[in-house]
Every structure is written in C-alpha cells, then in structure tokens.
Amino acid sequence: MINGIGFLIILGCVFGSFIVAGGKVDIILHALPHEMVAIGGAAIGAFIVGNSLATVKKAVAGIKRAFKGARWKDSDYRDLLTLLFALLSTFKKGGATAIEPHLDRPEESSIFSRYPRLLADHHLVEFMADYLRMMTVNFEDPHQLDAAMDADIEKHHHEELAPQHALQVMADGLPAIGIVAAVLGVIKTMGSIDQPTEVLGAMIGGALVGTFLGVLLSYCVVGPLASKLLGIVEEDSKPFGIAKTAIVAYAQGTPVQVAIEIARRMTPTMHAPSFQQLETALDEAKDELLAAN
C-alpha cells in the first residue's frame, strides 16, 4: 500500500508539474512505448546476462517482497523468545535425550508446532536446531560457538542480499541505458534533418524522453525498490541474531530466563515485547511444558 502511494505521488508530481508548466504530453505519450521497449529490454537483458538464473528468480521474488514488507511482526518476536525459552528449558532439564527429538523433526515437535509462523521459516529453524544439536555433543567453548554462529549469519545475510545488489546495479545502469535510447532518437532525427522545424522539435523531444525515462526509472522506481528490499532483508535477519544471543548466553552458563531477557534486549525496539509481556508469555510456556511432561 505505502509503495503504491509513493509511486502515485511520483507520477502525479512529475507529470502534473510538466502539464501545469505547459508541456505537451502527446510528445511523451508518442515516444513512451518505443523508449520503454528499448530501455526496459536493454535493462532486463543486461540483468539476465549479469546474474545467475537463481539470482534472477530471487530478484523477482525480492520485488514482491519489497511490496509486501518485512515478514516479522511484533507477535513473531515474542513467539521466538518464548520458543527459545521452551527449547533451552527442555535442554536444561532433560539434556540431549530430551531436546534431540525436537531438533531432528521440528515439524513433528510439540514445541515448534505451537508456533506455525516460526516453523515456516525453514532457515531460522535449521539455524537454531543445528547449533542446539551442536551443543548436545559437548561443544565446550562458547566463544567458538559465538564465532561459528556469526559466520553462519553473515553467510545467510550475504546470500539474501544478492538479489538486492543485482537490482541496485540495474538502477545504477538505467540512466546510461536511457542515454543510449536518446542517442538512437537523435540519430533518427538527423536522418530527417530536411523536415520542418516543428517536426524536428517533436523528434528531438521524443529522443529526450529516453534520458528522462532512464533517470526516472533509476531514481524513482528500481532504486527505491532496491533500497526497500535492503531494509527488509536487514529487518528479517534480526531473529538470527536474537536466537544466537540466547543460545550463546545459555552456553556460557547463564540461567535460561536471564538468557531470554538478554535476547529480548536485542529485539528491534519497535517490535520488542515489554518485560511484563514477555514474562506473561514465558509463564504460559512453563505451564505448557509442565502439561507436556
């Protein structure tokens, strides 16, 4: 919704000011289809040439993601902290024997199944399961665990940013592609140099539409979408850091509830549950664990 409002403001102000200033929209409308084919086709073709098929597919999904926004909501962060509490409490009480069935088959786990939105994030579930499983085989140095988790998060983050980087490169190249289209228009105009002044003026105007489109698409469409996607990827990577904080704190010997409180303080401020809200959620989780046992 917010993206649509932004694009309406862009189009309204750009073309509205042009019309109010006395500009002839028919020149733009006449040249627009041809220039759009040249610029759009060249940009898409260069995008395909410059990226792997996997990155192209992820970029298409990334554009959709930029319109949908970040997937993590306030309740998801609270659920993540509660899930971590349940997993670490189970680990502390029953050791490897108690926690491994939940880690081996999360989709069948009585703990994970309480949080279907979290369970749907396969990368995050695998991340938590892998490192908790690693702790079951006597991973004795918490600092090594911390470093390994940081490296894993960095790798995942880098992979998630690949489509965003590809879109940003496309945005950076669009003004130059617009100049290519404009030059073609000038070449066409020079081939009709014997035409009347008003005809040549319209042809030159049509050629300049290429430069206009290239700059407009770069700075008002593709560039902002790439920037929006960057912010979404950054926000959606926060849960990995929260999970790492709780698991490492527990590995260092911190009591489970204190480890969860430390992780809560790593939650983005606008999404973080209050101390009391988390306390209530953890009390409910304790009751569920007692009932399950």
SULUR-V229248 format. One line per field, one symbol per residue. ss: DSSP state (H for helix, E for strand, C for the rest). phi: phi as a letter, one per 20 degrees, with the letter a starting at -180 (. if undefined). psi: psi as a letter, one per 30 degrees, with the letter a starting at -180 (. if undefined). Layout:
# SULUR-V229248
ss=???
phi=???
psi=???
This chain:
# SULUR-V229248
ss=CHHHHHHHHHHHHHHHHHHHCCCCHHHHHHHHHHHHHHHHHHHHHHHHHHCCHHHHHHHHHHHHHHHHCCCCCHHHHHHHHHHHHHHHHHHHHHHHHHHHHHHHCHHHCCCHHHCHHHHCCHHHHHHHHHHHHHHHCCCCCHHHHHHHHHHHHHHHHHHHHHHHHHHHHHHHHHHHHHHHHHHHHHHHHHCCCCCCHHHHHHHHHHHHHHHHHHHHHHHHHHHHHHHHHHHHHHHHCHHHHHHHHHHHHHHCCCCHHHHHHHHHCCCCCCCCCCHHHHHHHHHHHHHHHHHHC
phi=.ffffffffgfffffffffffnfeffffffeggffffffffffffffffecfffffffffffffffefnfeedgfffffffffffffffffffdmfffeggfffcgfdffefffcfffffefffffffffffffffdmfedffffgffffffffffffffegffffffffffefgffffgffffffgffffcfeffgfffffffgffffffgfgffffedcfgffffffgffffffeggffffffffffffenfggfffffffgfefggfdfffgfffgfffffffffffffe
psi=eeeeeeeeeeeeeeeeeeeefgljffeeeefeeeeeeeeeeeeeeeeeeflleeeeeeeeeeeeeeeelkfklefeeeeeeeeeeeeeeeeeefaeeeeeeeeeiefgkfeeffieeeffieeeeeeeeefeeeffhhjfjfeeeeeeeeeeeeeeeeeffeeeeeeeeeeffeeeeeeeeeeeeeeeeffhfglleeeeeeeeeeefeeeeeeeeeeffdeeeeeeeeeeeeeeffeeeeeeeeeeeeefggkkeeeeeeeeeffkkeffklleeeeeeeeeeeeeeeeef.
